[in-house]
Amino acid sequence: MAEETATETEIPPARAAALIEGGEAELIDVRRPYEWEAGRIEGARPIELNELTGEAESISRERPVIFYCRSGNRSALAAAAFRQAGWDAYNLAGGLRAWVEHGLPLDPADGEVAEPRPGT
């Protein structure tokens, strides 16, 4: 179960959903545009992983920030870097795939988790 395996920098999907719904955390999607278009978490802000450095100061330090990607690998890198730089940063444990597996909604309602494209 994700809650049992989450680390101090990972947030299980149900906990992330509660923080997002309550407006207690900023949500950043670090995936590519085609992935964003396929399906995303409502309220997320898209900033591709390779653009995060340039956008860092636009991300609030006043509340926790949760990064996510498809499976949690890219967003784990983002969370670690931002945590090291002083943000209260977290990774969505298991990424968008785990979010969907927990029955949480995507935007749009008929959205899906995009599969990786060769060479991306």
Sequence and secondary structure as in RCSB ss.txt:
>XXXX:A:sequence
MAEETATETEIPPARAAALIEGGEAELIDVRRPYEWEAGRIEGARPIELNELTGEAESISRERPVIFYCRSGNRS
ALAAAAFRQAGWDAYNLAGGLRAWVEHGLPLDPADGEVAEPRPGT
>XXXX:A:secstr
 HHHH  TTEE HHHHHHHHHTT SEEEE S HHHHHH B TT EE  GGGHHHHGGGS SSS EEEE SSSHHH
HHHHHHHHHTT  EEEETTHHHHHHHTT   BSTT       TT 
